[in-house]
Structures are given as C-alpha cells and as structure tokens.
Amino acid sequence: MDDVELRLQLERVHADCFGWAMACCGRDRDDAEEVLQTVYLSVLDGRARFDARSSFRTWLFGVIRRTAASERRKAWLRGLLVEREAEGGTRDARSFATDAFVAPDAEVEHESRRDGLHHALTRLSPRQREVLQLVFYHDLTVEEAAAVMRVSVGSARTHYARGKANLAVMLGDAKDL
Amino acid sequence: MMDDSEIRQRFAQLRESDRESAPGFAQTYARARSRQRWPAAHRPRLLVISAAAAVVIAGVWLVNARSSSRSTHTPAIATIAAWRAPTDVLLRTPGSELLGAMPALGASVLDQMISTPSNRGI
C-alpha cells in the first residue's frame, strides 16, 4: 500500500478511529488526539504494517488499542515521578474549564444521557466496555471485536452478553430515577 | 431493563457528538507528519551513513589505542636496555680487553696492553 492509498484509507476511517481512541483513553479528548497522532505516525513510519489479514479498520482499531495501552503505561510511570500537588493543580484547572461552560437547555438533556452512558460504561469491566463499544458504537461484529481485542470469539461473546445485560440494568435504573 | 435498540440509540448519540467534536483528518495527519523525524524514504541512506560513521569512529579509536600503548611501552623498554647491574664492575678482570677484542692479523696482543690515547678512549 503506497502513501497516497494509505492516506485515503486513514481519511475514510478517521472519525471512527477518533471515537475508538476516545473510548480507549477514558473519553479524554487530548489523550485521544495524542494517541491518534502516534498511530498515524506508526503507520507512516511503517512500524505498524497492514497485512490484510482483517479489514483495514479492524487492524487500525487494534493498533489504536495497543497504542492507548502503551500511552497509559507511560503516563502511569510519569505520574510516579511528578509531584501530586502539581497534578492536583492541573485537575483543578480542567474542572474549572468544564464548570465555566454553560450548555444551552436543549443540549442539557442530550449531555446528561450521554454522560449517563459514559458513567455506566465506566462501571463495566474493561473487556465488557470494549466489546460493547465496538459492537454498538462502531457496528463491528462480535468476531471483528474479538480480533481487535485479541481474544477468542467465545470469550468476546461472553463479555458481550454479560456487558450488555449489566449496561441495560444500569441504564434502566438511571432512567427510572 | 433496556432492549438492544435503546442501547444502540444511546451509542448513536454518543457517536454523533464525538463526530461533531472530532479533529479534522488533515490537521491530525499534518501533526503526525511533523512528528515524523525521518521520512521512510531517507531511512536506508541514514542507516548507511550511521554505519559508516560508526566504522570511522571505531577505526580512529583503534589507531589511538595502538599508538598510546606503543608510546607507553617504548620508554620502559629503553630503560630496561640501558640498565646496568651495580655489581658489573666486579666482573671486570685484568686483561679482559684481550678476551673481548678481536686481535688484528700480524699484530701482537701486547700492543693492546700498551696504554695509548686511542685505547684509553681519549
């Protein structure tokens, strides 16, 4: 695959990849952008090479997942070195920025529904969260999701069934309140 | 409890909101390109250059190491060669000149015993 074709393929799945990167980075936009850039860089450098054993999107999702995990490990190591006070200061600044934003009324309900889903997803196990995101958000089959997650199809099916049941209960409970 | 369609709808809303806030592809791609230090096309040339540089550095280091080892050994050898035992003088016996020098044809060995300015080293 030459550079032009690679660029076209990446452009085609870019929005989808950003959504998956968001899911892999705990919905942190900055981290997701960083991960996506690192992934594109790996692809351009030839460190990540598409071998056509799956679809391009499935393969790229796998690369994003591994890159996000690697970035998380690096961040964890950095966190050990950085002072806690400095980290607290950054968090305060972030929460301040979020508080300062006032959403219009129409968006409030939409946001609360979205946040409800996000909150429910964070309460699931990582594997359950991943398989649900891949199936419901990205419209992948369970088999494709298994390839991205590097688990057996049987295992992915189990995570899918349990995750869906847990999510349905949590969202149903939140709706009833 | 929710059914699949409701869950799917929730995820669709999340997807829509992500798509609206997603950074443009051109921007992300350009940033990735700017982080790329050496384009793939230049990499073989870089490998050759760095290998050649490594060989040159290793060569210079070897030459330096050899010359420094020589320069440190030479004075030691010279010192050992020039060294004389303090008791050498005891080995000198009367008439040792006759034993150490080659007699000339037709000359008498007694000539060497006669002290002349030349054989006294003056």
HADDOCK unambig.tbl for C-alpha pairs under 7 A between the chains (distance, minus, plus):
assign (segid A and resid 11 and name CA) (segid B and resid 25 and name CA) 6.05 0.50 0.50
assign (segid A and resid 14 and name CA) (segid B and resid 25 and name CA) 6.24 0.50 0.50
assign (segid A and resid 15 and name CA) (segid B and resid 19 and name CA) 5.98 0.50 0.50
assign (segid A and resid 15 and name CA) (segid B and resid 22 and name CA) 6.46 0.50 0.50
assign (segid A and resid 18 and name CA) (segid B and resid 22 and name CA) 6.52 0.50 0.50
assign (segid A and resid 19 and name CA) (segid B and resid 15 and name CA) 6.84 0.50 0.50
assign (segid A and resid 19 and name CA) (segid B and resid 18 and name CA) 6.10 0.50 0.50
assign (segid A and resid 37 and name CA) (segid B and resid 28 and name CA) 6.00 0.50 0.50
assign (segid A and resid 37 and name CA) (segid B and resid 29 and name CA) 6.95 0.50 0.50
assign (segid A and resid 37 and name CA) (segid B and resid 31 and name CA) 6.76 0.50 0.50
assign (segid A and resid 37 and name CA) (segid B and resid 32 and name CA) 4.92 0.50 0.50
assign (segid A and resid 38 and name CA) (segid B and resid 32 and name CA) 6.69 0.50 0.50
assign (segid A and resid 40 and name CA) (segid B and resid 29 and name CA) 6.84 0.50 0.50
assign (segid A and resid 40 and name CA) (segid B and resid 32 and name CA) 6.08 0.50 0.50
assign (segid A and resid 41 and name CA) (segid B and resid 32 and name CA) 5.16 0.50 0.50
assign (segid A and resid 41 and name CA) (segid B and resid 33 and name CA) 6.72 0.50 0.50
assign (segid A and resid 41 and name CA) (segid B and resid 36 and name CA) 6.49 0.50 0.50
assign (segid A and resid 45 and name CA) (segid B and resid 40 and name CA) 5.83 0.50 0.50
assign (segid A and resid 114 and name CA) (segid B and resid 14 and name CA) 5.94 0.50 0.50
assign (segid A and resid 136 and name CA) (segid B and resid 8 and name CA) 5.53 0.50 0.50
assign (segid A and resid 136 and name CA) (segid B and resid 11 and name CA) 6.19 0.50 0.50
assign (segid A and resid 137 and name CA) (segid B and resid 11 and name CA) 5.27 0.50 0.50
assign (segid A and resid 137 and name CA) (segid B and resid 12 and name CA) 6.36 0.50 0.50
assign (segid A and resid 137 and name CA) (segid B and resid 15 and name CA) 6.45 0.50 0.50
assign (segid A and resid 168 and name CA) (segid B and resid 1 and name CA) 5.43 0.50 0.50
assign (segid A and resid 168 and name CA) (segid B and resid 2 and name CA) 4.82 0.50 0.50
assign (segid A and resid 168 and name CA) (segid B and resid 3 and name CA) 6.98 0.50 0.50
assign (segid A and resid 169 and name CA) (segid B and resid 1 and name CA) 5.17 0.50 0.50
assign (segid A and resid 169 and name CA) (segid B and resid 2 and name CA) 6.92 0.50 0.50
assign (segid A and resid 172 and name CA) (segid B and resid 1 and name CA) 4.82 0.50 0.50
assign (segid A and resid 172 and name CA) (segid B and resid 2 and name CA) 5.64 0.50 0.50
